[in-house]
Amino acid sequence: KSKTASDVALEDPSAPRVNRLAIQVATVNGSGSQTANNTLLRALFQMGLPVSGKNLFPSNIAGLPTWFTIRANADGYTARRPEIDVLVCMNAPTAREDVAGVPAGACVIYEESLKLEGLRDDVDFYAVPFQKMVRDVCSVVALRRLVVNMLYVGVVAELIGIDTGEIETALQKAFAAKPKALDLNVDAVKAGLEWARENLTQRPRFRVERMDKTAGKVLVDGNHAAAIGSLFAGVTVASWYPITPSSS
């Protein structure tokens, strides 16, 4: 059969790709990245893109590797797929393996101290001084490991075209009860945006543009949907061992 422009873009590792991409953030469990990842997810949803998020994490309290994958697709295909288009590397122990696993033509955003740029010559590398930047954004040392995640939200948004207004709307929802935290996180996103705008002249081939495919829909994950269904069905008591996999 004849191939569409979308088919060609999926096959050619250099062809531009609009509203068809998978983003993966590689970090560690307990680092506070969930809010940052959900901010990207919600901003894409608010832009009208069919989107889903999947968290892969170990059954422990903190410290082991975790990966959050966001898939956005103009045609509504949102199941998690193995190919990653935009990789954010924040975890040193898995960084080299994470880079090795992306296909040719992918975009790799990483903490500059990891020095990943020489690993491959068929992907685009973007070194970002996240740890240096967070010191300027956040004066409270104990909060920096959380706030640094919002810096990559800003960098990703600038590189692939996520609307900054939608990022702020998503943050307002996440921090509705914590106005001080909201201001700090908004500042971190803006710092990431501005740094990327000033320092990263090359843009990846992956872009997102506003659509109208999510009108009348809500953004919900399977755990929340199951919980709501249980309430409607009359469940009044639930018990579980409270570690990360059961949190949501």
Secondary structure as UniProt FT lines:
FT   HELIX           5..11
FT   TURN            13..14
FT   STRAND          17..18
FT   STRAND          20..28
FT   TURN            29..30
FT   HELIX           33..46
FT   TURN            47..48
FT   STRAND          51..56
FT   STRAND          65..73
FT   TURN            74..75
FT   STRAND          86..89
FT   HELIX           92..100
FT   TURN            104..105
FT   STRAND          107..111
FT   HELIX           112..114
FT   TURN            117..118
FT   STRAND          124..128
FT   HELIX           130..137
FT   HELIX           141..143
FT   HELIX           144..160
FT   HELIX           164..174
FT   TURN            175..177
FT   HELIX           179..199
FT   STRAND          206..207
FT   TURN            213..216
FT   HELIX           222..232
FT   TURN            233..234
FT   HELIX           244..246
//
